[in-house]
Amino acid sequence: MELKAQFMANISHELRTPLSGVLGMAELLKEMPLTSDQEELVNYIYVSAAGLLMLLIACLTSRACNQVSSVSKNRNSQFKKYCRYQRYIC
């Protein structure tokens, strides 16, 4: 069981770290002067990375990853709430 826990911790770190980097860079880009097309693209990057991060966290924190299908069904409403909280348009 300890091997499984270590594997999950490694996977969590290896996937969440780059996604967090993408989110951070997108936030920095949002602060720069951008055209409306560029703003839209940055929003797509941010929303996509945030969605992947939320799905990853939901999968890794669920008791069994075979529950991903139910997580995916609920992800849309949770993700929209997250976007509203972050003041990004979904």
KAGI-V694967 format. One record per backbone hydrogen bond with DSSP energy under -0.5 kcal/mol. NH is the residue of the N-H (numbers start at 1). CO is the residue of the C=O. If there is no record, write none. Layout:
nh & co
NH & CO
NH & CO
This chain:
nh & co
5 & 1
6 & 2
7 & 3
8 & 4
9 & 5
10 & 6
11 & 7
12 & 8
13 & 9
14 & 10
15 & 11
16 & 12
17 & 13
19 & 15
20 & 16
21 & 17
22 & 18
23 & 19
24 & 20
25 & 21
26 & 22
27 & 23
28 & 24
29 & 25
30 & 26
31 & 27
31 & 28
32 & 29
34 & 32
39 & 35
40 & 36
41 & 37
42 & 38
43 & 39
44 & 40
45 & 41
46 & 42
47 & 43
48 & 44
49 & 45
50 & 46
51 & 47
52 & 48
53 & 49
54 & 50
55 & 51
56 & 52
57 & 53
58 & 54
59 & 55
60 & 56
61 & 57
62 & 58
67 & 64
68 & 65
70 & 67
71 & 67
72 & 68
73 & 69
74 & 70
75 & 71
76 & 72
78 & 74
79 & 75
80 & 76
81 & 77
82 & 78
83 & 79
84 & 80
85 & 81
86 & 82
87 & 83
87 & 84
88 & 83
